[in-house]
């Protein structure tokens, strides 16, 4: 890890990153890495007054929330509250009633048709429902304009942010979208308690995390607010320029975020605040199969591809388009992928036997936070930067260096 330490320290010294956290554990007990670098905020002009980044620094983990919400849905399945092959008429009629958007007529009104198959719960967890984030679809961008609404989340409710049509028949393709955001509402209706209460009872308490370390409701945790990281930007915007990497030279800057000061309806795909240290507790529970979160047979669903071959092709096609959020990052786009009920599955080794192996489970978050669980190697890891825009080349390069070093420490 000396080379990794040097690379991160130099990146902080050069101003290429403001800070970062690295964590990794393996099943042999030989690897238990926890490294922190730099600072958690650039708000203070005086570098000496900037608080250090630590493993217990709360962050808005964005799409890293998806694994946690997917686990909660699977816990509902174990409790007999929902069925993976169930349609959504009972618990999410808002989605069950959506049609497929095919275009717009000459007057500018949307053309929609009935889907050929219903949206099932398993489609939500595998991003094969037909829902897509609007920024990845010109059709949806036009639809949001027709609605008179902003293209992506600026509102307080799921209906305002994500009530728009499907792009394809459920189960037939793949698109990165708000399917798991909607799952918070499904969890609440199925269980009779809020998504926040469910999170606290079935993940936070089960792992001894503590409410001040994982929540949808930041405003109820002043201790967490006091410790949290601020948002750091490189250049302008949340999303990378096209082609990716062209905005990598912008200077780092602090920017405030309204989300720090107001809780909205829980969004399961992006709404959780937690720390790298406590997120690692979830990764470790899944890797070690300790039964604290999921029964062994349910846990296996996280590592089993849930897509049809047709949908897998749709996923690879989606990831290959430079304007899209490529969720395979930092793994090579050329590697074939699938999606389980919990994250991306690599269908090939990423770099021979030196990195993520076939069957690897992984995902990431918009704020350049990356996690992976590899059953074959027996290791899990997370790198967390809390920096925008997404897929920052410096963060991706450093994450790749860290992961390969950690994987390389595991002896056969």
PyMOL commands that set and color helices and strands:
alter all, ss='L'
color gray80, all
select helices_A, chain A and resi 2-13+47-49+62-78+93-96+121-125+134-136+138-147+158-162+179-191+195-207+211-213+218-220+222-227+258-260+276-288+296-303+309-320+393-408
alter helices_A, ss='H'
color red, helices_A
select strands_A, chain A and resi 19-26+32-38+58-60+100-104+110-113+214-215+231-234+252-255+273-275+337-339+344-346+361-365+369-374+379-384+387-388
alter strands_A, ss='S'
color yellow, strands_A
deselect
rebuild
show_as cartoon
